[in-house]
Amino acid sequence: MKNNNYGVLLVNLGTPDEASSAAIKRFLAEFLHDKRVVDMTRWLWCPILHGVILPIRSPKVAKLYQSVWMEEGSPLMVYSLRQRQALEKQLNVPVALGMTYGTPSISTGLAELKQQGCDNVVVLPLYPQYSGTTTAAVFDRIAKELKQQPYIPELRFINHYFDHPDYIDALALSASEFWAENGKPDYLLCSYHGIPKRYADNGDPYPKHCHTTTEKLAEKLAMPRENMSMSYQSIFGREEWLQPYTEATIEALAKKGVKRLDVMCPAFSVDCLETLEEIAEQCKETFINAGGEVFNLIPCLNDNEAHIRMMENLVIQHTQGW
C-alpha cells in the first residue's frame, strides 16, 4: 500500500471485450438499457432494442470495431489503461480504472481501491463536459454499488472540467504540436458527441459546456472564429439531436471551398470508435467526396504528458484536506 490513504477511480464509458458480434451485442445491451442513455418507457424500448436494434446493429458495429482494433485490444481500453498507469506513477497513490458498462466495472475499481486501504476516493469521470447521459450515469453506478456496502469511503466526485485552464492548455498544445508537424488547416472543427436535444431542453448543461470549451480553445489558439466552429457527432435514432451535425457540417465546409480541414474531438478523453472510425474514416470520405482535399483528425489527448498533468492537478485540487 502507498503512503496516502486516498485513491483515484478513473471512469470511462466502456468498450466491448472483443470485436465480435456477440461481444458487441452484450455491450450495447448493457449500455442502451441505461435510462440515463435512453429514457424511453421500458415496455416500449426493450422490444425495439432486443428485437430490432441489437440484431441489426451488432454485426455492423463489429466490422467497424475490427477496422480500428489495436494489437493490445480496443483503443478506448488501451489508452485508458495507459492513463491509469501514468496517473498512478505521477500521483504515487492507488489509481483504479472502472467502466460504466462492460469490464473492468466500477464495482471492480472500487474493490481494488478498498483492498489497497483507500478510505477516501476521488472519482474522475473522463468526460470534460458534464452530461446526464455520461457523468450522471457514473454517479448512479457508484451509488448502486456502495448501497450494498456496510462501510462506504469518503467520496469526492469531479463532475466536469470543460473550462479548466490545464484542460484548455492541453487541447491547445495538442493542436499546436500537430500543426508544427503538418502545417495549419484552412478550418478547425471541434466535434462533440451528440445527445438528444430534448435532454438539453430539460436542463442538461452539456451544450453550454461544449460551447465554452470551444470558445476558450479558440481564444487560446488565437484562431479566428470564421475559421473554427463546433458540431455534434454520433447521432442515433430518429429524434432531433443537438445541432449542427458533424457530417453535414463537414460536407458544407467542403462545398464552401475549404480544402484542408482538421477535426478535434474535445469531448473524448481517448481515441475510440467514434474518433478513429466515424471521424477519421467516414467523415474524411464525406469531405473528400464533397470536394475537400486534405482531412486530418487531431488525436485525442489520450495519455500524453499534458493530459496526465491536468488529471494530476485536478485530483490534487479535489483532495485538499485529506
N, C-alpha and C positions, 0 to 999 in steps of 0.2 A: 504494500500500500504506500502511496505517496504521502508526503508530509501534510498536505492540506486535507481538510475534511469535506471539501466540496468537489463535485464532479459536474461534467457538462454532458447534456444529452443533445446531440446534433440530430435533427429530424428532417428528412426529405419525403417526397411523396411515395416513392417506391417504384419497383420495376419487376417485370416477370423474371423468374429464375432462369429461364432459358427461352430461346427464340423459337418455341414450338406453339402450335395452335392450342394445345391442351394447357400449357403454362400461361399463355396469354388469356385464355378463357377464364382460368382461375383468378388471375389478377384483375381483369376487367370486372368480373362478377363482384369481387370484394369492393373495388373502387366505386363502381356505379350503383352499388347498394346503399352507399352512404347518403343520408338525407341532406348533408351539407353540400354534396356534389349535385345530386338530382333530387329536388324537393317534391316531386310528384307523389300523389297518393299511391301507397304501395300496391293496392289491389289493381290499379291501372298500370303502374310502371313495371311490376315484376313479370307479368306475361309478355310485355313488349321486350324487356331486357333478355329474358331467357328463351323466348320463342322466336325472336327476330334478330335483335342486335348481336348477341353473343355468337350464335351460329354463323352469321354472315360476316361479322367484323373480325372474329378471331383469326381465321386463315389469312385474311388480307393484312392484318396488322402483323402477323407472324413474318410475312415476307418483308415488310418494312423493317422490322427489327433485325432480320437476317442481314439486311444491307448495311447496317451500322454496328453490328455486334463486334466487340473487340476480342482479342485473344483471351483476355482475363475475364470477359463477361460483358454484361450490359454497361454501356458508357456511364449511365447515371450511377450505377453501383461502383464501378471502378473509380470514378472521380470522387464520389462520396467517401469511400474508404481511404483514399489518399488525403482528403481533407481531414478526416478524423485523426489519422496518424500524424499529420503535420501540426494540427492544433494541439494535440496532446503533448507533442515534443516542445512546442512553443510555450505552453502554459505550465507544463510539468505537473498537471493534475489529471485524474482519470477522465477520458472522453469516450463516450459510447455513441454508437450510431443506431438509430431506430427509424423505421419507415412506417408511415401511416398505414400503408397497405403492403402486403407481402412480407418478405423477410429481409433482414432481421427486424422483428417487430419492435414497437415502442416498449412493449412489455419486456422483451429480451434486454433492451438497452437499459431500462430502469433496474432490472435484476442484476445486470453487470455492475452498475454503479453501487448498488446495495452491497454486493459481495465485496466491493473494494472499500467499504466503510464510509461511503459518502452520505452523511446526514443531511447535507444541503445539496440541492441540484438546481443548476440553471439550465433552462430549456431554450435551445436556439433553433427554432424552425427556419429552415433556409429559404424563406420567402421574404424578400426585401419589402415588398408591398403587401400590406395586410389584405386578406380576403377571408370571408366566412367559409369559402369553399376549400381553403388550404390551411391557413393558420388556425382558424377555429376548430377545424377537424382534428388538428394535433391536440389541442386542449381537451376536446371531447374524449379522445383515446386515452390520454393521461388520466383524466378524471375517472373514466371507467375502470382502468387498471388499478388505480390507487383505492378505489371504492372497496376492493376486495382485501386490502392490506390492513392489518391491525395497527401498524405504525407507518405514517407517511413522512417523507422527508420535507424539510422546508424547501419550498419551490419559488424560483423567480423565473418568470416567463417573458421572453423577449418577443413582443408581438409585431414589431416591424423595424426596419432600418432604411426605409426608402430615401430618406433625406440625410442620412448620417454622412458627415464630411469624409470619413475614411472610405465609405462605400462609393461615393461620387468620385473621389480621387482614384480609387481602384479601377472604376469603369473608364475614366478619362485616360489613365495611364495605359490601360489595355488598348484603347483605340489609337493613342499616340504612338505606341510601340508598333502596332500593326501598320500604321501609315508610314512610319520611318522605314519599314522594310518594303512596303508595297506601293507607296505613293498615296495621295489623298483622293477620295472619291468626288464625283460631282454632287453626290447626295448621300446623307446618312439617315437611315430609317431605324428607329427603335421599335422592335416588335415585341409586344407583351402577350402572354397567354390571355385569351378572352374569357369572359364569364357572361351569362345571360344578362341582358340589360335590366331585366326585372329585378335582379338581385341588387344592382346598384340603386335602382329606384326605391328599393325597400331599405336602403341605408348602408349597404356595403361601401366602404370608402375606397375600394380598390382603384377605380379610375382616377380619383383625385391624387392618390399616391403615385400612380403611373405618370400623370401629367407633371407632378412636382419633380420626380426623378428626371424626366426628360428635360425640363426647364433648367434644372441645376447642372445637368450634364452639358447642355448646350452652352451655358454660361462658362463652365469650367474649360470647355474646349474652344471657347471663343468662336463658336460655329454660328454663322448667320442663320436665323430661323427659316429663311427661304430655301436653305439647303439642308434642312433637317426637320423631321416630323416623327410622329408615332402612330402605331396601328395595333390591331389585335388579331392574333392568330388562333389556330386550333379550334375552329368553330365546329359545334356538334349539334345535330338536331335541327328542327325547323323553326324554333322561335328566334326572335331577334336577339343578337348578342351585342356587346359593346362595339361601336364603330369608330373609325373606319376599319374595314377588314384588311389584313395584311396582303393577301394575294391580289385583291382588287387594286390596292394602293400601288403595289409593285408594277402591275400591268399599266396603270395610268401614268406612272412616272416614266416608264419606257416610252410610252406613246407621246409624252410631252417632250421627249428628246434627251432624257437623262441617259448617258452612255455607260457611266460606271456608277454602280450602286453598291454601297456597303450596308450590311444589316447587323445590328446588335440585338441581343435578347436579354435585356436587363432584369426581367422577372425570373430568369432561370439561373440558379447558382452554379449549375453544372451543365455541360453539354449532354444531350439526351436525344431521344427520337424526334422530339418537336423542333430541335435546332439542327441536328445533323441530317435528318431526312426531310422533314417538312420545309425548312428554310433552305438549307444548303443544296437540296436536290430539286424538290418540287417547285419552290419559288424561283430558283435560278432558271429552271426551264421556262416558267411563265415569263420571266424578264427577258430572256433571250428571244423567245418566240414573239414577244411584243415589240422587238426592235432594239433592245438593250445589247450592250457588247460585253461588259465585264461586271460580274456579280461576285461579291465576297461576303461570307459570313465571318464576322469578327468573333473569335471563340469566346465562350462564356469564361467567367473568372476562374472556374474550376479550383485547382489547388495552387494557383500562382501566389507568389510571396505577398503581394499587396492585399490579396483577398484573405489570406490566413492572418495577416497582421490586423486587418479590420475585425475579424472574428475575435481575435485575442483582446483587442481594445473593448469591443462590445461586452465580452464576458467580464473583463476587469471592472468596467463601469457598473455592471449589474450585480457584482458580488461585493460591493463596498460594505464593510461592517461584518463580513463573515470571517 
